[in-house]
Amino acid sequence: MIMFEGEITQTKVPPNKAEFERELVIWIEETSNEIEITLDLNTFQKNQFAVGDKLSIKIEKQMDFDSLARDFFKENQ
């Protein structure tokens, strides 16, 4: 298992998806990389994500970001 601490550095509206989705850009300091995650609009609004929010990211077994995003939001509901 790998644990990272990240910070939302940007929220974006994907082209032609404004009514359905939002993207989060998360800076991971330990790796000096960014991760982009696309969320449905309801999840984004429900969790009130904003630039500057801190996140803990847990990765188990393999780097499956779709699974990571689903597990992350299950814990926050």
Backbone torsions as a table, in degrees:
resi	resn	phi	psi	omega
1	MET	NA	139.5	178.0
2	ILE	-119.9	134.8	177.6
3	MET	-117.2	134.2	176.2
4	PHE	-128.6	150.2	169.9
5	GLU	-107.1	134.1	-178.3
6	GLY	-135.2	168.8	178.3
7	GLU	-135.9	134.2	176.4
8	ILE	-70.7	121.4	-179.2
9	THR	-105.2	-16.3	-177.6
10	GLN	-161.9	144.6	168.5
11	THR	-119.8	139.0	-175.6
12	LYS	-134.4	156.3	173.3
13	VAL	-103.4	117.9	179.3
14	PRO	-63.9	145.0	177.9
15	PRO	-56.4	134.5	177.3
16	ASN	62.8	16.2	-179.7
17	LYS	-129.8	18.8	-173.2
18	ALA	-56.1	-34.6	-178.0
19	GLU	-85.6	-3.9	-175.2
20	PHE	-121.7	-34.3	-168.5
21	GLU	-138.5	161.0	170.2
22	ARG	-139.3	151.2	177.1
23	GLU	-112.1	141.5	172.6
24	LEU	-111.2	136.4	171.2
25	VAL	-109.0	121.0	-175.1
26	ILE	-116.7	124.1	177.9
27	TRP	-89.3	126.2	177.5
28	ILE	-107.1	105.5	-174.9
29	GLU	-64.0	-39.9	-177.4
30	GLU	-58.0	-31.8	-177.7
31	THR	-107.9	-6.1	-175.8
32	SER	54.4	40.8	179.9
33	ASN	-129.9	160.6	173.3
34	GLU	-108.9	147.9	173.9
35	ILE	-119.9	134.1	175.1
36	GLU	-109.1	129.1	179.1
37	ILE	-125.6	130.8	176.4
38	THR	-99.6	129.6	-177.9
39	LEU	-121.3	153.1	172.0
40	ASP	-71.1	152.9	-173.2
41	LEU	-58.9	-39.4	-179.6
42	ASN	-62.4	-43.4	178.6
43	THR	-63.8	-44.1	179.4
44	PHE	-59.0	-48.1	-178.4
45	GLN	-69.8	-40.3	-179.2
46	LYS	-59.8	-40.5	-177.7
47	ASN	-89.1	-5.6	176.6
48	GLN	50.2	48.9	179.1
49	PHE	-65.8	140.2	-180.0
50	ALA	-146.8	155.9	176.3
51	VAL	-57.3	133.9	-179.3
52	GLY	99.0	-15.0	177.6
53	ASP	-63.3	139.9	177.2
54	LYS	-95.8	141.0	-178.7
55	LEU	-131.5	146.2	169.7
56	SER	-105.1	131.4	-177.6
57	ILE	-119.9	125.8	179.2
58	LYS	-114.5	127.7	179.0
59	ILE	-118.7	125.4	178.2
60	GLU	-115.8	134.5	173.2
61	LYS	67.4	-65.1	-174.3
62	GLN	-138.4	161.1	-178.1
63	MET	-84.6	74.7	178.2
64	ASP	-106.8	93.1	-172.9
65	PHE	-67.6	-29.5	175.9
66	ASP	-62.9	-45.5	177.4
67	SER	-64.9	-40.9	178.3
68	LEU	-57.4	-46.8	-179.4
69	ALA	-63.9	-43.9	179.2
70	ARG	-61.8	-47.2	179.7
71	ASP	-62.8	-40.2	179.7
72	PHE	-59.5	-44.7	-176.3
73	PHE	-80.1	-22.8	173.1
74	LYS	-63.4	-40.4	-179.0
75	GLU	-69.4	-25.4	-176.3
76	ASN	-97.0	8.1	180.0
77	GLN	-91.8	NA	NA
